Amino acid sequence: MQLTSYERQVRNILTDVTGYSFNKETDEDGTYYNLIDLYGDVDGDPFYEFDDLVSYISNNSDVAGELENTWALVTA
């Protein structure tokens, strides 16, 4: 499933900082996001809300800092 512009930005930051990524899938329950590790394997349970994924990856202070910098540029 295709990512929005913001989702692509977040994925790029995650990949640049950690090597991890995520993908966006759809099933009968709706859209969800899988965190993908360095080996291409799904890491953990899916996130059914994008904000939950962003909150989870923001536990990494480097990712959080890059997201804050990006958000500041968007809102400036």
C-alpha positions as CSV (number, residue, x, y, z in Angstrom):
1,M,0.0,0.0,0.0
2,Q,1.3,3.5,-0.9
3,L,2.6,5.8,1.9
4,T,1.6,9.4,2.3
5,S,4.2,12.1,2.0
6,Y,4.4,12.4,5.8
7,E,4.6,8.6,6.3
8,R,7.5,8.5,3.8
9,Q,9.3,11.2,5.7
10,V,8.9,9.3,9.0
11,R,10.1,6.0,7.4
12,N,13.1,7.8,5.9
13,I,14.1,9.2,9.3
14,L,13.6,5.8,11.0
15,T,15.7,4.1,8.3
16,D,18.4,6.7,8.4
17,V,18.7,6.7,12.1
18,T,18.1,3.0,13.0
19,G,18.2,0.9,9.9
20,Y,14.6,-0.2,10.7
21,S,11.7,0.6,8.4
22,F,7.9,0.0,8.3
23,N,5.4,-1.0,5.8
24,K,1.7,-0.2,5.4
25,E,-0.8,-3.1,4.9
26,T,-4.5,-3.5,4.6
27,D,-6.7,-6.4,5.7
28,E,-10.3,-6.9,6.6
29,D,-9.8,-4.9,9.8
30,G,-8.3,-1.9,8.0
31,T,-4.9,-0.4,7.6
32,Y,-2.0,-1.3,9.8
33,Y,1.8,-0.7,10.0
34,N,4.5,-3.3,10.6
35,L,7.9,-2.4,12.0
36,I,10.6,-4.1,9.9
37,D,14.0,-5.0,11.3
38,L,17.4,-4.8,9.7
39,Y,16.9,-8.3,8.2
40,G,13.5,-7.6,6.6
41,D,11.5,-9.4,9.3
42,V,8.4,-8.0,11.1
43,D,9.4,-6.8,14.6
44,G,6.5,-7.1,17.1
45,D,2.8,-6.6,16.7
46,P,1.2,-4.3,14.1
47,F,0.2,-0.8,14.8
48,Y,-3.3,0.0,13.7
49,E,-2.8,3.8,14.2
50,F,0.1,5.6,12.5
51,D,0.3,7.9,15.6
52,D,0.9,4.8,17.7
53,L,3.8,3.8,15.5
54,V,5.3,7.3,15.6
55,S,5.0,7.4,19.4
56,Y,6.7,4.0,19.7
57,I,9.7,4.9,17.4
58,S,10.0,8.2,19.2
59,N,11.2,6.3,22.2
60,N,14.6,6.4,20.4
61,S,15.8,9.9,21.3
62,D,17.7,10.3,17.9
63,V,14.5,9.5,16.0
64,A,12.5,11.8,18.2
65,G,15.0,14.6,17.6
66,E,14.9,14.2,13.8
67,L,11.1,14.1,13.8
68,E,11.0,17.3,15.9
69,N,13.4,19.0,13.4
70,T,11.3,17.8,10.5
71,W,8.1,19.0,12.1
72,A,9.7,22.4,12.9
73,L,10.6,22.8,9.2
74,V,7.1,21.9,8.1
75,T,5.4,24.4,10.5
76,A,7.9,27.2,10.0
